[in-house]
Amino acid sequence: MSCNISAIVYPALRKRTSQSTTIEICSNRCCLRSDINARRSTAPVFVQDIEQNPSANYGDIKIISLTYKSVCGTTVRGVSARGRSRRSCQPHHRLGAPSPAGSRTCAMAVGQDAGAARPAEEIPHDHLYKVTGLSSTNLQKLAQEHAAPEPEAADFEEAIAATGYGKFNLCLMLCSLPAFFSAVSVTSSTSYIFSRAQCDMNLSLLDMGTVTAMTYGGMISSAMVWGFLSDTLGRRQIMVWGFFCSGLVELTAAMSQNFATLLVMRFASGFLFNGPFAVLISYIAELHRTELRARVILLSSLFYTLASTTLPLLAWALLDDQYTITIYPGYFVLHSWNIFLLTTGLVPLLTGIVFLCLPESPKFHMSRGRNDEAMATFRKIYSLNTGKPAEEFPIKKLVEEKQERQRGGVAALRGGGAQLAPLFRAPYGKWLLLMCVLHAGSMFGSNTVRLWYPHLAAMLGSDDADSLCSAIAPSAPPPPDGGAAPPCLPVHTDMHTYLQSAAVGAGSVLTYGIGGVLINRCGKKLVTGFCGIASGVLLAALPSLGTSSVSVVTVVTAALALTALSAASMSSIAVDLFPTALRVMAMATFLMCGRLGTITGAVAFPALIEYGCIPPFITIAAVLGVCGCACYLLPNTTLKKLE
């Protein structure tokens, strides 16, 4: 016959003595007899302690047997017996003290009976009260007080800072490099084909501006849709599918044989590309700690600059010679500019595949109440950055953020109205409006010059160009009816023309390096405002530079570098201003307004040229100057934590 008793020994007895006190706990089958000296001990000793270190000295407790099951969740069977089951009894074991004479106790066996297996029997509450002088409720409270404290919950900023900086961050930036090249190729590749394609498709200056504007028109039309989906479906899915599908459309656009097809495909490409690129900015920011966030976004803009340098070199390699590949004579012919667009279209396709290797943003997981998934991502990043096991990640618990059930695509679109409303209310509405106006003006100036400069450089390099103004002067009016139309002669381009465009892109590298050092010292809005004003002054002086191509390249390079730095700082401010649930939506709206400014500039520039050389550049300079001054109305968000 086995003995099954569950109890807790708590030395704070009702009657405290300086001598050992013999207590007896009985069940319906057997009794536990123990000696306890409660002179100095005050804390309960649980069975877990005995299991881990059975020979430890527990102060003045002379004999300890087991713990109350409802407190610790552990049943210890086959303890002591008196006069009943002598077969399992052995000389008793005293913890830290010699055994009193005549006292016997059974061998302790955790989780199993000393004899035949029987269900564990809990000691009645009245017996516990006799032993301890405390009710079972108070015993549970005491157990909770002496239990190990739960780890303090960490917020997102503490968790992402604990992951460190290392291999994962470097891999993230390397994976984003082709994404920024895709951004340049999707928006700027047509600028390099106009000199070759204008005769194949009979393009005018207004047609060229319209093709460029259609890409940004597609981006604007999809801004809200991508904002809804990315804030509900996650960053990673949008980046993977957005870049991949955009690449497929780019390949289709590269095979265009007429102006209408090219126009439609450029619109579709912009429609698909807008979402993943807007998400990419937020994604990169969310995976870096506060101190590095502004610099990383600035580094991302540097990648954009490097891509702007690489694209003209690729154009030089593929567009320098006039060659054709005839598949169906008269219907399907690939020219050198088609091959160039095919090559650039492969980049976003490969970018979508590369992003399959990246995890979902832990900030997005936390905002949806999926802390377990967020913790798994943090641990993986920590392991990659430090080389230590993921289990050693110092953060053990994350704060509970607002939970929201993940919805499908249709439900996400239906919830767009509710998601959009807080963006236009206080305190975010006024900042969103100001940011959108400033970004629209900044892109009106910088992207207009950037998109038109390759064609302007080709015209400036022609033999009959005496200056910048003479190169872009309006062409002669068409001949009267009945007269022979002049033959279409493509603008001559050579290596010097493309190297000028590459120099314009490369010139921004130094500016970004300086900006990365000053942005946290001087403040983001100071850098944004100063760069906007300085670029406006430089572009206002551009028409007066005369025939020197070197001076034109220098001024354009400096102006575009400053506007790019201003736009990067402005993007960093936009990321800091809005909380996670609204951030991508705000960035999509922010970028949409910038692209609206680009469309306006791309179409307005050839229209203003009809009035002379000075009006387009003075208009751009004035817009940049006003926006630069208005940047000082923005709040200071330097080193601000993400919400």
HUGICOR-V313272 format. One record per backbone hydrogen bond with DSSP energy under -0.5 kcal/mol. NH is the residue of the N-H (numbers start at 1). CO is the residue of the C=O. If there is no record, write none. Layout:
BEGIN
<<NH & CO> <NH & CO>>
END
This chain:
BEGIN
<<5 & 3> <6 & 121> <9 & 45> <10 & 8> <11 & 9> <13 & 11> <16 & 14> <21 & 36> <23 & 21> <23 & 34> <25 & 32> <26 & 24> <27 & 30> <32 & 25> <33 & 31> <34 & 23> <34 & 32> <36 & 21> <37 & 60> <38 & 36> <45 & 9> <46 & 44> <49 & 46> <50 & 46> <51 & 47> <52 & 48> <53 & 49> <56 & 53> <58 & 56> <59 & 57> <61 & 58> <62 & 60> <63 & 35> <71 & 68> <72 & 68> <73 & 69> <76 & 74> <77 & 75> <77 & 109> <78 & 3> <79 & 3> <83 & 81> <86 & 84> <88 & 85> <89 & 86> <90 & 105> <92 & 103> <94 & 92> <95 & 62> <96 & 94> <103 & 100> <105 & 90> <107 & 88> <109 & 77> <111 & 75> <112 & 109> <122 & 120> <123 & 6> <127 & 124> <128 & 124> <129 & 125> <130 & 126> <131 & 127> <132 & 128> <133 & 128> <133 & 129> <139 & 135> <140 & 136> <141 & 137> <142 & 138> <143 & 139> <144 & 140> <145 & 141> <146 & 142> <147 & 143> <154 & 397> <159 & 155> <160 & 156> <161 & 157> <162 & 158> <163 & 159> <164 & 161> <167 & 384> <170 & 166> <171 & 167> <172 & 168> <173 & 169> <174 & 170> <175 & 171> <176 & 172> <177 & 173> <178 & 174> <180 & 176> <181 & 177> <182 & 178> <183 & 179> <184 & 180> <185 & 181> <186 & 182> <187 & 183> <188 & 184> <189 & 185> <191 & 188> <192 & 188> <192 & 189> <193 & 189> <193 & 190> <194 & 190> <196 & 193> <197 & 193> <198 & 194> <200 & 196> <201 & 197> <203 & 198> <208 & 204> <209 & 205> <210 & 206> <211 & 207> <212 & 208> <213 & 209> <214 & 210> <215 & 211> <216 & 212> <217 & 213> <218 & 214> <219 & 215> <220 & 216> <221 & 217> <222 & 218> <223 & 220> <226 & 222> <227 & 223> <228 & 224> <229 & 225> <230 & 226> <231 & 227> <232 & 229> <233 & 229> <234 & 230> <238 & 234> <239 & 235> <240 & 236> <241 & 237> <242 & 238> <243 & 239> <244 & 240> <245 & 241> <246 & 242> <247 & 243> <248 & 244> <249 & 245> <250 & 246> <251 & 247> <252 & 248> <253 & 249> <254 & 250> <255 & 251> <255 & 252> <256 & 253> <262 & 258> <263 & 259> <264 & 260> <265 & 261> <266 & 262> <267 & 263> <268 & 264> <269 & 265> <270 & 266> <271 & 267> <272 & 268> <273 & 269> <274 & 270> <276 & 272> <277 & 273> <278 & 274> <279 & 275> <280 & 276> <281 & 277> <282 & 278> <283 & 279> <284 & 280> <285 & 281> <286 & 282> <287 & 283> <287 & 284> <288 & 285> <292 & 289> <293 & 289> <293 & 290> <294 & 290> <296 & 292> <297 & 293> <298 & 294> <299 & 295> <300 & 296> <301 & 297> <302 & 298> <303 & 299> <304 & 300> <305 & 301> <306 & 302> <307 & 303> <308 & 304> <309 & 305> <310 & 306> <311 & 307> <312 & 308> <313 & 309> <314 & 310> <315 & 311> <316 & 312> <317 & 313> <318 & 314> <319 & 315> <320 & 316> <323 & 321> <325 & 334> <326 & 324> <327 & 325> <327 & 332> <328 & 332> <331 & 328> <332 & 328> <334 & 325> <335 & 333> <336 & 323> <339 & 335> <340 & 336> <341 & 337> <342 & 338> <343 & 339> <344 & 340> <345 & 341> <346 & 342> <346 & 343> <347 & 344> <348 & 344> <349 & 345> <350 & 346> <351 & 347> <352 & 348> <353 & 349> <354 & 350> <355 & 351> <356 & 353> <357 & 354> <358 & 355> <365 & 361> <366 & 362> <367 & 363> <368 & 364> <368 & 365> <369 & 366> <370 & 365> <371 & 369> <374 & 370> <375 & 371> <376 & 372> <377 & 373> <378 & 374> <379 & 375> <380 & 376> <381 & 377> <382 & 378> <383 & 379> <384 & 380> <385 & 381> <386 & 382> <387 & 383> <392 & 389> <393 & 390> <396 & 394> <399 & 154> <401 & 399> <404 & 368> <412 & 408> <413 & 409> <414 & 410> <415 & 411> <416 & 413> <417 & 414> <419 & 415> <420 & 416> <421 & 417> <422 & 418> <423 & 420> <424 & 420> <424 & 421> <425 & 422> <428 & 425> <429 & 425> <432 & 428> <433 & 429> <434 & 430> <435 & 431> <436 & 432> <437 & 433> <438 & 434> <439 & 435> <440 & 436> <441 & 437> <442 & 438> <443 & 439> <444 & 440> <445 & 441> <446 & 442> <447 & 443> <448 & 443> <449 & 445> <450 & 446> <451 & 447> <452 & 448> <453 & 449> <454 & 450> <456 & 452> <457 & 453> <458 & 454> <459 & 455> <460 & 456> <461 & 457> <462 & 459> <465 & 462> <466 & 464> <468 & 546> <471 & 467> <472 & 468> <473 & 470> <483 & 480> <489 & 487> <490 & 488> <497 & 494> <498 & 494> <499 & 495> <500 & 496> <501 & 497> <502 & 498> <503 & 499> <504 & 500> <505 & 501> <506 & 502> <507 & 503> <508 & 505> <509 & 506> <511 & 507> <512 & 508> <513 & 509> <514 & 510> <515 & 511> <516 & 512> <517 & 513> <517 & 514> <518 & 514> <519 & 515> <522 & 518> <523 & 518> <523 & 519> <527 & 523> <528 & 524> <529 & 525> <530 & 526> <531 & 527> <532 & 528> <533 & 529> <534 & 530> <535 & 531> <536 & 532> <537 & 533> <538 & 534> <539 & 535> <540 & 536> <541 & 537> <541 & 538> <542 & 539> <544 & 541> <545 & 542> <546 & 543> <548 & 545> <549 & 547> <552 & 548> <553 & 549> <554 & 550> <555 & 551> <556 & 552> <557 & 553> <558 & 554> <559 & 555> <560 & 556> <561 & 557> <562 & 558> <563 & 559> <564 & 560> <565 & 561> <566 & 562> <567 & 563> <568 & 564> <569 & 565> <570 & 566> <571 & 567> <572 & 568> <573 & 569> <574 & 570> <575 & 571> <576 & 572> <577 & 573> <578 & 574> <582 & 579> <583 & 579> <584 & 580> <586 & 582> <587 & 583> <588 & 584> <589 & 585> <590 & 586> <591 & 587> <592 & 588> <593 & 589> <594 & 590> <595 & 591> <596 & 592> <597 & 593> <598 & 594> <599 & 595> <600 & 596> <601 & 597> <602 & 598> <603 & 599> <604 & 600> <605 & 601> <606 & 602> <607 & 603> <608 & 604> <609 & 605> <610 & 606> <610 & 607> <611 & 608> <612 & 609> <617 & 613> <618 & 614> <619 & 615> <620 & 616> <621 & 617> <622 & 618> <623 & 619> <624 & 620> <625 & 621> <626 & 622> <627 & 623> <628 & 624> <629 & 625> <630 & 626> <631 & 627> <632 & 629> <633 & 630> <634 & 631> <637 & 635> <640 & 637>>
END
